Amino acid sequence: MADETPTQQRKRVRQRLLTLDSDERERHASWLELFFDLVLVFAVSKVAAIVSQDSSLIGFGKYLILFLMIWWSWVGYTFYADRFESEEAEYRVLTFASMLAIVAFSLTIGGAFSRSGDIPFILGYAGVRLLLVAQYARTAYYVPVGRKLAMQYIGGFGTAILVLLASLFFDPPVRYYIWIAVILLELATPFINSRLTRIIPFDHTHIPERFGLFTIIVLGEAVIATATGAADVPWTFATAGTATIGFAMAACIWWINFDFVEDSAIKSDRLLSRYMYIQSHFFIVASIVVVGIGVEHAIKDAINGKVQFSTSVMLGGGIAAYLTAVTAVRIFSGVCKLVSGRLISIAVSIAIAIFGTMLPPIAVTAILLAVLSFGVWFESLYVDEDYVEAEASPRLVPCEHEEEATVFRPRSDDGCEQCVKNNYKWVHLRICLECGHVGCCDSSRYKHATKHFHETSHPIMASLENGDNWSWCYADERFVPLARKLGKYRPKAIELVENDPE
């Protein structure tokens, strides 16, 4: 890299659709993504304080709405970075600005749903979403292959921002109904063009890891809540025992989440399965925070030896919601084994939520620990080892036409064959992998690559642009692995580089 010219360095770090590089190996969270997640720790602590201070039905409603806004903001940035993260200074600056916006938004959470606090809250959330729209706007300009997807999110999130700002002109409760409409609009944005959202690939190793890291954040928040509860009370057998059991509950949740929550749904070709995986994880992380707050309250209740109804609801209801969410992930992953065992655990947890006030706090937490421990033990006995090994699926899956993709040398060294003949201009070039025809892309005026498919039925074409390593199957309408990487395309010259078999 030391011998690269400034121009070569800019090309190497330029923004692109990362998930079309079929030769990339397993991908992990970048240092910038981990830094971004640290900001979410602060945001989660602020929203957890809502339900900690107000455990009424209204308090729970506020908590769910505010947590969903934080969660969906994180999901938006996570999927954007998965596809378009780069080493560009512009990308990093916009990401840092987004982190600062999330901090500012988090500071306004406590004032939400009040006349004096609604305005800064709305402006804070609008700023967070506007910076994500700005990221997609850059993508729409610099990454033609991702332009339609970027415009979809610009349209959906941009409209949501405008509606959110418009809510300032309405008084409560109408204002809050508009907020709910905004959330529903953002949640529906991936379905504006479901086909496009489905075919643009994401990294099958990176996304599950990112969801796991967010779960670690909320587990940390649960442990902090337990420690806070223990620090604020005198140490007795009841308080210390309840705190110890609370930590053991967090350990069991970690065990269940990272050993028995399947990832097949997020890797599915079906958008609904992916979407349910994402939304089920919202309930997973939201319930973990509630359980942590419930343990904190149970430790304080242990002084008097009586569980408050709100505490039993947070503990039993939180565990029931958590187990229901992980069961939903399992079902949408196509794995229906052991569901009956989880249903029994859910029923016991709900019973504790309703009748927990009849028991001392240490007994309530001990029963719920037994429920979680049973889940760990039961599923460890019947874990499907073959299924676990099958989870490492490729990002792009070959199509049935791959045997027809045999030509990796363009038959024209001058550019788009039809455009050259007619003195037309093109934007980007594509090569037919069956005959070597060179045509212009769909961003060009005449779209000769697509016309070539309609005339010949040759199914697979690849990009001839420097730095692009992807191919597209017209017949299956999806991206497919590129068997051989094409080198730099120059007039009268083309390199052929075999993929490393390792």
Stockholm file with secondary structure:
# STOCKHOLM 1.0

chainA/1-502         MADETPTQQRKRVRQRLLTLDSDERERHASWLELFFDLVLVFAVSKVAAIVSQDSSLIGFGKYLILFLMIWWSWVGYTFYADRFESEEAEYRVLTFASMLAIVAFSLTIGGAFSRSGDIPFILGYAGVRLLLVAQYARTAYYVPVGRKLAMQYIGGFGTAILVLLASLFFDPPVRYYIWIAVILLELATPFINSRLTRIIPFDHTHIPERFGLFTIIVLGEAVIATATGAADVPWTFATAGTATIGFAMAACIWWINFDFVEDSAIKSDRLLSRYMYIQSHFFIVASIVVVGIGVEHAIKDAINGKVQFSTSVMLGGGIAAYLTAVTAVRIFSGVCKLVSGRLISIAVSIAIAIFGTMLPPIAVTAILLAVLSFGVWFESLYVDEDYVEAEASPRLVPCEHEEEATVFRPRSDDGCEQCVKNNYKWVHLRICLECGHVGCCDSSRYKHATKHFHETSHPIMASLENGDNWSWCYADERFVPLARKLGKYRPKAIELVENDPE
#=GR chainA/1-502 SS CTTCCHHHHHHHHSCCCGGGCTTCCCCCCCHHHHHHHHHHHHHHHHHHHHHHHCCSHHHHHHHHHHHHHHHHHHHHHHHHHHHHCCCCHHHHHHHHHHHHHHHHHHHHGGGTTSTTTHHHHHHHHHHHHHHHHHHHHHHHHHCGGGHHHHHHHHHHHHHHHHHHHHGGGSCTTHHHHHHHHHHHHHHHGGGTTHHHHHHSCCCTTHHHHHHHHHHHHHHHHHHHHHHHHHHTSCCCHHHHHHHHHHHHHHHHHHHHHHHHCCCTTTTSSCHHHHHHHHHHHHHHHHHHHHHHHHHHHHHHHTTTTCCCHHHHIIIIIHHHHHHHHHHHHHHHTTCCTTHHHHHHHHHHHHHHHHHGGGSCHHHHHHHHHHHHHHHHHHHHHSCCHHHHHTTCCCSSCCCTTGGGCCCCSCSCSSSCHHHHHHTCCCSCEEEETTTCCEEECTTSSSCHHHHHHHHHCCCEEEECSTTCCCEEETTTTEEECCSEEEEEEETTEEEEEECCCC
#=GC SS_cons         CTTCCHHHHHHHHSCCCGGGCTTCCCCCCCHHHHHHHHHHHHHHHHHHHHHHHCCSHHHHHHHHHHHHHHHHHHHHHHHHHHHHCCCCHHHHHHHHHHHHHHHHHHHHGGGTTSTTTHHHHHHHHHHHHHHHHHHHHHHHHHCGGGHHHHHHHHHHHHHHHHHHHHGGGSCTTHHHHHHHHHHHHHHHGGGTTHHHHHHSCCCTTHHHHHHHHHHHHHHHHHHHHHHHHHHTSCCCHHHHHHHHHHHHHHHHHHHHHHHHCCCTTTTSSCHHHHHHHHHHHHHHHHHHHHHHHHHHHHHHHTTTTCCCHHHHIIIIIHHHHHHHHHHHHHHHTTCCTTHHHHHHHHHHHHHHHHHGGGSCHHHHHHHHHHHHHHHHHHHHHSCCHHHHHTTCCCSSCCCTTGGGCCCCSCSCSSSCHHHHHHTCCCSCEEEETTTCCEEECTTSSSCHHHHHHHHHCCCEEEECSTTCCCEEETTTTEEECCSEEEEEEETTEEEEEECCCC
//
